[in-house]
Amino acid sequence: MTKQLKHDSLAKTIMSDPVAAQEFLEYYLPMNFKSLIDLSQIKVEQESYIEESLKKKYSDIVYRVATKKHGNAFIYILIEAQSTVDY
């Protein structure tokens, strides 16, 4: 397994934990978006799905969260392992 795949697997494992995901999203999502959703009901979804156009799509992590208007919203995370910090 390459170094990048090890980091990718570690990140996916951590982000698959609902508590870790909730804390991550609480910290990084913009306030105006967080005000529309309920992160306490976060659920990890499957990583691949078929669009209505029958195109297969992949994501590293997909979460389903309840909206404050009693609907559902989906949040997807794309993890890019890198060796240097951007900031």
N, C-alpha and C positions, 0 to 999 in steps of 0.2 A: 504494500500500500504506500502510495507516495505521501510526502509530508502534507501537501495540500489536501488530499483526501482525508487524512487523519484529522486535520483542523476542521474540515467540513463536517465530518461525522461527529466530532465533539460538539460543534455548534448546533447541529441538528438535534443531538441528544439533549442538550441543555434546553433548547428552545421548544422541545416537545413536552417539557414539563409545564403544566398549566400555571403554576405559581411563578416560575421563572419568566414565562411568556407575559403574564399579567404585569409583573414588575418592569420588564423591558418596555412594554408598550406604554405603561403609565409614565415612564421617564421620557420616551422619545416621541410619542405622538403629539401633534399640536393640540393645544387646549380646545380650540373650536371643534376639532374632530372628537376628542374625548368627551365633550359635553353631549354628544349625540348617541353614545354607546355605553353599554354596561360591561366593563371588563371582568366583573366578578363571575360572569357566566361564560367565560371563554372555553371553547372546545377546539381541540386539534382535529382537522379534517384530513382527508386523503391528499396526497401530494400531486396526483395527476387527475385530470378530468377531461371530459369531452365537451367542447363548446357546441352551441346549437348548429354552427356551420360544419360540425363533425371534425374539427381540427383538435388534435390532442394537445393539451397544454400541461406543462410541468412547473412546479414551484418547489422551493426547498421546504417551506412550511406554510400551511394555510390554516387560519383560525376562523371559526365562526363565533360571532359575538351577537348578543341581543342589542337591538336599538331601543332607545327610550320611547319610541313610538310602537313598540311591540312587534317589530319585524326582525330581520336578521341582516347582518352585514358580514362581509368576508374580508379578511386582512391577509395579504400574502407577504412573506418575507423571502427575499433572495439573498443568500449568504455568499459573499465573495471573500475568500481568504486571501490576505496579502501580507507581505513581509515588512512593509513600512506604513507609518501612520500618515494620513492625508492632512492632518491639521497640526 
